Amino acid sequence: SNLGSKAFSLSLVSAVVASSVFKEVCGVIPDELVGLMEVYEKHRAARDEAMRVVFENKVLPLESPWPEILDPAQAVAVSAMTTVELLGLCLFDEQGIGKTVTALATFDILRQRGQTDCLVIICPVTMMGGWKKEIEKFLPGKYRIKVADGSAEDKRKAVLSSFDVLICNFESVPSLLVVLKGVLGTKKATLAVDESFNVKNIEAFRSVAV
């Protein structure tokens, strides 16, 4: 932003959160933030509601077939993750608890509710096949699944193809970033980042790309 003599750089999310500081210190809120402030306020309210669901172990009504598939803990997590206006959250369950099926249930329910168009999964290369198998197991034949693997051109074609679920690995994201942004810019996309320790270094190019 450039506010007279006060010129600085700040990530968009951080700027939205700090909008009151802009008003206090700079005397004005940049135009770019005005519309986003409402989105963030809705997210903040949704986040509080999602955490109430978690702390109170609430299981809200969920679309079929998930009430018959999810165990109680998974159903609570999905109830929280499908909160309206929630922009995202982190799920740090232990290995074997069922984070994959929880994520798939969340996407499928959001899709049934018209709140998302597609799911993009970013995971280690060794887990790409596992994600595809889990989708085919729990949602057989329901969604068009594309796996961005093989040559650089094969990966690019996968992103440009018609898909409901796209599976990428962390290493591919930087080289596919332009085409991913172009494709996903026209959709309501849900992003699942598996094994998120792969992007824990916020300065690494891979982390920035994801």
Beta strands, then each sheet from edge to edge (+ up, - down):
strand 1: 2-3
strand 2: 6-7
strand 3: 118-123
strand 4: 145-147
strand 5: 165-169
strand 6: 189-193
sheet 1: 1+ 2-
sheet 2: 4+ 5+ 3+ 6+
end
